[in-house]
Amino acid sequence: MTCDHLVCANCNGRVSDGRCPVCRANRARLQEQQGPFAALSPAMLLALLTAALLALALLVR
């Protein structure tokens, strides 16, 4: 989950803007919980998967 579309109940602003201490704390907490592939776009994940499959096909051949 990203904080791009979350709205803060404290200041009614987007959490990604970090207007108040509650926003900043929740944004930091969400960033800590993200996995190693959270920053990759779906297109980049598809490209990595394709490259891995091609490498595997070359090894099997």
C-alpha positions in Angstrom: 0.0 0.0 0.0 1.2 3.5 -0.8 0.3 6.7 0.9 -0.4 8.5 -2.3 -4.2 8.2 -2.0 -4.5 8.1 1.8 -6.2 11.1 3.5 -5.1 12.1 7.0 -7.9 12.3 9.6 -6.0 14.9 11.5 -5.5 17.6 8.8 -7.6 16.3 5.9 -4.6 16.4 3.6 -2.9 13.7 1.7 -0.5 11.6 3.8 2.1 11.8 1.1 2.3 15.6 1.5 3.2 15.3 5.2 1.4 18.4 6.4 1.2 17.4 10.1 3.1 15.2 12.5 0.4 12.4 12.2 0.9 12.4 8.4 4.7 12.3 8.7 4.6 9.5 11.2 2.2 7.4 9.1 4.2 8.0 6.0 7.4 6.8 7.7 5.6 3.8 9.1 4.3 2.8 5.7 7.8 3.2 4.1 9.3 0.9 6.8 6.7 -1.8 6.1 7.3 -1.9 2.3 9.1 -4.9 0.9 12.2 -4.9 -1.4 10.1 -4.8 -4.6 7.7 -2.0 -3.5 9.6 0.7 -5.3 9.6 -1.2 -8.6 6.9 -0.4 -11.2 4.9 -3.2 -12.7 6.7 -2.7 -16.0 10.1 -3.1 -14.3 8.9 -6.2 -12.6 7.7 -7.6 -15.9 11.1 -6.8 -17.5 13.0 -8.5 -14.7 10.8 -11.6 -15.0 11.3 -11.7 -18.7 15.1 -11.4 -18.3 15.1 -14.1 -15.7 13.1 -16.4 -18.0 15.4 -15.7 -20.9 18.5 -16.5 -18.8 16.9 -19.7 -17.6 16.0 -20.7 -21.2 19.6 -20.1 -22.2 21.0 -22.1 -19.3 18.7 -25.1 -20.1 19.6 -25.0 -23.8 
